[in-house]
Amino acid sequence: MFSYRHAFHAGNHADVLKHMTLVAILRYLTSAKDTPLLLADTHAGTGLYRLDGGDAQTSGEASEGVLPLWQQYGPGAPDEARAPEALAAYLQLLAGFNGGEALRKYPGSPFITATLMRAQDQLRLFELHPTDSRLLDNNVAELGRPDAIQVVRNNGFAGLKGLLPPSSRRGLVLIDPSYELKTDYGQVTATVQDALQRFATGCYVVWYPVIPRPEAHDLPRKLKAMAQQAGKSWLHATLAIGRAGDDGARDGLRASGMFIINPPFVLKEQLEQALPVVHRLLKRGSGASWAVEASKA
């Protein structure tokens, strides 16, 4: 259960979808009201990754993810001014971690959230992997905000219960396990169900891989049913880059999805503008697609 290391996948197309969506949500939540936010990440990883490091270079997944977008729409790039709002905000945040034009440092969700959170907000980062939790501790220590950001060496599915509901009644929870274990899918649905009962107005953000496994296809359907039963709005976005070519390239993960319960009302339009641009640059073969579906207002 401790084999998954996100450093090999940092900056891939799934990270693009996940983090572009997360940035859009956080930008809205931190500007909508002054009320403090509880921000929780159930599977935090190490928080910060090197795209020029051995792990990322071994997989090369960023070359089919964030790197083409950076080259086309990043700082000083040919189409920087034409980037849709959600993509532009995501790339601008990445630029803050990289002094020059090259994209070498890639922030995971803990550092993205830490960058966008305000002085009054609180961030709780769960990470159970023994090596990654130590690296996360060290990385977070450099932020110098022990009063607001805490690393918890615990299973995020279980640890989340103790945080809800927050006293401010405002919060965002990101749930993105590796799904290496089939039981993760059931844990996700059970965690969201419990969280909605404790804190019905929270924004719940679930990432999942689109893979040929029944549990993966059932997950968004179950989350949708759960949201509808609770009378909550929802949004479901997917991005598929398609099948790799016949040139011996590594196929890997082809698609992923984001399911959000209680999403910001602006999110659907922002993703509908950004995902066609992302899809156009990252698609590589048959099966490439994007989609955004949401509950009716």
Summary of the structure (lengths in Angstrom):
residues: 297
radius of gyration: 17.9
end to end distance: 40.5
largest distance: 55.0
contacts: 1010
relative contact order: 0.17
helix: 44%
strand: 17%
